[in-house]
Amino acid sequence: FLASWLKTCPRANPNEDKCFRKLFEGCFPALAAGIPEIGVNGFEPLHIDQVSVQKGSGNLILAGGFQNLVIRGPSNATVKRAVLDLEKKLLNFELEIPLLRIRAKYNLNGHILVLPLLGNGDVRLALKDVKTSVYTKISLKNSPEEVINIDDMKVTFNVGSMRIHLNNLFNGNEILAASINSFLNQNGNEVIAELRPDLEKGLADIFHGLWNNVFSKMPLKLWLV
């Protein structure tokens, strides 16, 4: 298996002349579409079963979460930085995504600042100018050929702006729902800041599996020479 989209880098110094960054970015369109011949599912759109929210203090008291998320836009990511260090056993990268559009089901119960928030139904989200950094600890495994395995992953992200619409708040009370949706949109950055720890942990869990699936199908000998 040799793919036109898979560039190669020198194993002794994979980051020379930003080689690994270019290799990584070059993989994105193929990975987004999926590569059935090596068993990699596409991640455009990205399907996520659920992201839980449990926030019990501060300006936001919320329980519940989002289910059946369908996320469009990750394949438009630009790789701003990517570093592979086989000696220190780390692989870190930073992505910028202009726009993520998310549709999902939600069920939430709690308070946001001074307002109650209660409902379940459909939610639409648009996140603009998303910057995410991924830090991983890796090991090399033979399965049967040598591949990268991600042992541990941490994700951080920042969002430029957010638009959100929650349907069926307060059992369909339109007036209360309109005020909550309006409030959420006016205070989008604060809402995201409050939810960030939960979301970062959820994303790390999801990406951990996703990237391990990709790397397990890409023997090192194909792209580190």
C-alpha positions as CSV (number, residue, x, y, z in Angstrom):
1,F,0.0,0.0,0.0
2,L,1.5,3.3,-1.1
3,A,-0.7,6.3,-1.4
4,S,-0.1,9.4,-3.5
5,W,-1.3,11.6,-0.5
6,L,1.3,10.2,1.9
7,K,4.5,12.1,1.8
8,T,7.7,10.9,3.4
9,C,10.1,12.5,6.0
10,P,13.6,11.6,7.2
11,R,13.2,9.4,10.4
12,A,16.3,10.9,11.9
13,N,14.8,14.4,11.8
14,P,11.1,14.4,10.7
15,N,10.6,18.1,11.5
16,E,13.4,19.3,9.2
17,D,12.1,22.0,6.9
18,K,8.6,21.6,8.4
19,C,8.4,18.2,6.7
20,F,6.2,16.5,9.3
21,R,3.8,19.4,9.3
22,K,3.4,19.3,5.5
23,L,3.0,15.5,5.6
24,F,0.4,15.8,8.3
25,E,-1.5,18.5,6.5
26,G,-1.3,16.6,3.2
27,C,-3.1,13.6,4.8
28,F,-6.1,15.7,5.9
29,P,-8.2,15.7,2.7
30,A,-7.7,11.9,2.3
31,L,-8.5,11.2,5.9
32,A,-11.5,13.4,5.8
33,A,-13.0,11.5,2.9
34,G,-12.0,8.2,4.4
35,I,-9.6,5.5,3.2
36,P,-11.6,2.3,3.0
37,E,-8.7,0.3,1.6
38,I,-6.9,0.6,5.0
39,G,-10.0,0.7,7.1
40,V,-10.1,4.4,8.0
41,N,-13.5,6.0,8.2
42,G,-13.9,9.6,7.0
43,F,-14.3,12.3,9.5
44,E,-16.4,14.7,7.4
45,P,-18.9,14.9,8.8
46,L,-17.6,13.8,12.1
47,H,-20.1,11.7,14.1
48,I,-19.9,11.8,17.9
49,D,-22.2,9.7,20.1
50,Q,-22.3,12.0,23.0
51,V,-20.5,14.7,25.0
52,S,-21.5,15.0,28.7
53,V,-21.7,18.2,30.6
54,Q,-21.5,18.3,34.4
55,K,-20.8,21.8,35.8
56,G,-21.8,22.4,39.4
57,S,-20.4,25.8,40.4
58,G,-19.7,29.4,39.3
59,N,-21.9,31.2,36.7
60,L,-23.0,27.9,35.1
61,I,-24.7,25.1,36.8
62,L,-25.6,22.5,34.2
63,A,-26.2,18.7,34.0
64,G,-26.9,16.7,30.9
65,G,-25.2,16.9,27.5
66,F,-25.4,16.5,23.8
67,Q,-26.1,13.4,21.8
68,N,-25.8,12.3,18.1
69,L,-23.5,15.1,17.2
70,V,-22.9,15.7,13.4
71,I,-20.0,18.1,12.9
72,R,-19.2,19.6,9.5
73,G,-16.0,21.6,8.9
74,P,-13.1,19.7,10.4
75,S,-11.7,18.8,7.0
76,N,-11.0,22.5,6.3
77,A,-8.4,22.5,9.1
78,T,-5.1,24.2,8.5
79,V,-2.2,22.6,10.3
80,K,-0.4,25.5,11.9
81,R,2.2,23.4,13.7
82,A,3.0,19.7,13.9
83,V,6.0,18.2,15.7
84,L,7.0,14.6,16.0
85,D,9.7,13.6,18.4
86,L,10.4,9.8,18.6
87,E,13.1,10.2,21.3
88,K,10.9,12.2,23.7
89,K,7.9,10.2,22.6
90,L,5.6,13.1,21.7
91,L,3.5,14.1,18.8
92,N,1.9,17.6,19.1
93,F,-0.1,19.6,16.6
94,E,-2.1,22.8,16.3
95,L,-5.1,23.2,14.0
96,E,-7.1,26.2,12.9
97,I,-10.7,25.6,11.6
98,P,-12.6,28.5,10.1
99,L,-16.1,27.2,10.8
100,L,-17.6,24.2,12.6
101,R,-21.3,23.6,12.1
102,I,-22.9,21.2,14.6
103,R,-26.3,19.6,14.8
104,A,-27.2,17.5,17.8
105,K,-29.8,16.5,20.3
106,Y,-29.4,18.0,23.8
107,N,-30.8,17.5,27.2
108,L,-29.8,20.2,29.8
109,N,-31.0,21.2,33.2
110,G,-29.6,24.0,35.3
111,H,-28.9,27.7,35.5
112,I,-26.8,30.0,33.4
113,L,-25.7,33.2,35.3
114,V,-29.2,34.1,36.8
115,L,-31.4,32.4,34.3
116,P,-32.9,28.9,34.5
117,L,-32.1,26.6,31.5
118,L,-34.2,23.4,31.0
119,G,-35.0,21.5,27.9
120,N,-34.4,18.7,25.5
121,G,-34.6,18.7,21.7
122,D,-32.5,19.7,18.7
123,V,-29.6,22.1,18.9
124,R,-27.7,23.9,16.1
125,L,-24.3,25.4,16.8
126,A,-21.8,27.4,14.7
127,L,-18.3,27.9,16.0
128,K,-16.1,30.4,14.1
129,D,-12.3,30.6,14.2
130,V,-11.6,27.5,16.2
131,K,-8.0,27.0,17.3
132,T,-7.1,23.7,18.8
133,S,-3.9,22.3,20.2
134,V,-3.3,18.6,20.7
135,Y,-0.5,17.2,22.9
136,T,0.2,13.5,23.0
137,K,2.5,11.0,24.5
138,I,3.3,8.2,22.1
139,S,4.9,4.8,22.0
140,L,6.0,2.6,19.1
141,K,4.2,-0.7,18.7
142,N,4.7,-3.7,16.3
143,S,1.3,-4.8,15.1
144,P,2.8,-6.6,13.1
145,E,4.7,-3.7,11.6
146,E,6.0,-0.7,13.5
147,V,3.3,2.0,14.1
148,I,2.7,5.0,16.4
149,N,0.4,4.4,19.3
150,I,-1.0,7.4,21.2
151,D,-0.9,6.6,24.9
152,D,-2.2,9.8,26.3
153,M,-3.8,12.9,24.8
154,K,-4.6,16.4,26.0
155,V,-6.7,18.9,23.9
156,T,-7.1,22.6,24.4
157,F,-9.2,24.9,22.2
158,N,-10.3,28.5,21.7
159,V,-13.3,29.7,19.8
160,G,-13.5,33.1,18.1
161,S,-17.3,33.3,18.3
162,M,-20.4,31.1,18.8
163,R,-24.0,31.0,17.5
164,I,-26.4,28.6,19.2
165,H,-30.1,27.7,18.9
166,L,-31.7,25.3,21.3
167,N,-35.2,24.1,20.2
168,N,-37.9,23.1,22.7
169,L,-36.6,24.9,25.8
170,F,-39.1,24.9,28.7
171,N,-41.4,22.5,26.9
172,G,-41.8,24.8,24.0
173,N,-42.4,28.1,25.9
174,E,-41.4,30.4,23.0
175,I,-40.9,33.6,25.1
176,L,-38.6,32.0,27.7
177,A,-36.8,30.1,24.9
178,A,-36.1,33.2,22.9
179,S,-34.7,35.1,25.9
180,I,-32.3,32.1,26.7
181,N,-31.2,31.7,23.1
182,S,-30.6,35.4,22.8
183,F,-28.7,35.5,26.1
184,L,-26.5,32.5,25.1
185,N,-25.5,34.2,21.9
186,Q,-24.7,37.5,23.5
187,N,-22.6,35.7,26.1
188,G,-21.1,32.9,23.9
189,N,-17.5,33.3,24.9
190,E,-18.3,33.2,28.7
191,V,-20.5,30.1,28.1
192,I,-17.7,28.3,26.2
193,A,-15.2,29.3,28.9
194,E,-17.3,27.7,31.6
195,L,-17.9,24.5,29.5
196,R,-14.3,24.3,28.2
197,P,-12.9,21.7,30.8
198,D,-15.7,19.3,30.0
199,L,-15.5,19.8,26.3
200,E,-11.7,19.4,26.2
201,K,-11.9,16.2,28.1
202,G,-14.6,14.9,25.8
203,L,-12.7,15.8,22.7
204,A,-9.5,14.2,24.0
205,D,-11.4,10.9,24.5
206,I,-12.9,11.1,21.0
207,F,-9.7,12.1,19.2
208,H,-7.6,9.6,21.1
209,G,-9.5,6.7,19.4
210,L,-9.8,8.5,16.1
211,W,-6.1,9.2,15.7
212,N,-5.0,5.8,17.0
213,N,-7.1,4.2,14.4
214,V,-5.4,6.3,11.7
215,F,-1.8,5.8,12.9
216,S,-2.4,2.0,13.5
217,K,-3.0,1.7,9.7
218,M,0.1,3.7,8.7
219,P,3.3,1.7,9.3
220,L,6.2,4.0,10.0
221,K,8.3,2.5,7.2
222,L,5.9,4.0,4.6
223,W,6.4,7.6,5.7
224,L,9.6,7.8,7.8
225,V,12.6,6.8,5.8
